[in-house]
């Protein structure tokens, strides 16, 4: 009997509960990653936004695809694999106006 592989966490596609955008979810190391399902355009700089992580999605020989965090020091600049940016939810509705509205002039 073949040994069953444990600890696998496949990359799954979901919808964001707030904005309903398609997102990829996976636990990578100790991070619960939620990334945009739409890959970044080819030729983009994965380090153009220092406030957000970018994930590489290389194909695997065995098993489901897995997201890999892009390290500046080791990731090749001409990587042919799709890259996904961390999902930044825009929310369902614009933020509410919290300024006080009155009918008085003064």
GIJOPE-V669494 format. One record per residue. PSI is psi as a letter, one per 40 degrees, with the letter a starting at -180 (NA if undefined). NEAR is the number of other C-alpha atoms within 8 Angstrom. Layout:
BEGIN
psi: {PSI	PSI}
near: {NEAR	NEAR}
END
This chain:
BEGIN
psi: {h	i	h	h	h	i	e	i	g	i	h	i	h	a	i	h	d	d	e	e	i	h	i	h	h	i	h	h	b	e	h	h	h	h	i	h	d	h	i	i	i	i	e	i	h	e	e	d	h	e	e	i	i	h	h	i	g	i	i	i	d	h	a	i	i	h	i	h	h	h	h	d	d	e	h	i	d	f	h	e	i	i	i	h	i	i	h	h	h	e	i	d	i	i	i	i	h	e	i	h	h	i	e	i	d	NA}
near: {2	3	4	4	5	4	4	5	6	8	11	7	9	8	8	10	5	8	9	7	7	11	14	13	12	13	9	9	4	5	6	8	10	10	12	13	9	7	9	9	5	6	5	6	5	8	7	5	6	6	4	7	9	12	13	12	12	10	7	8	4	4	5	7	10	11	11	9	8	11	6	6	4	6	8	5	4	5	6	5	8	10	11	14	12	12	8	4	7	7	7	6	4	6	4	4	4	4	4	4	4	4	4	4	3	2}
END
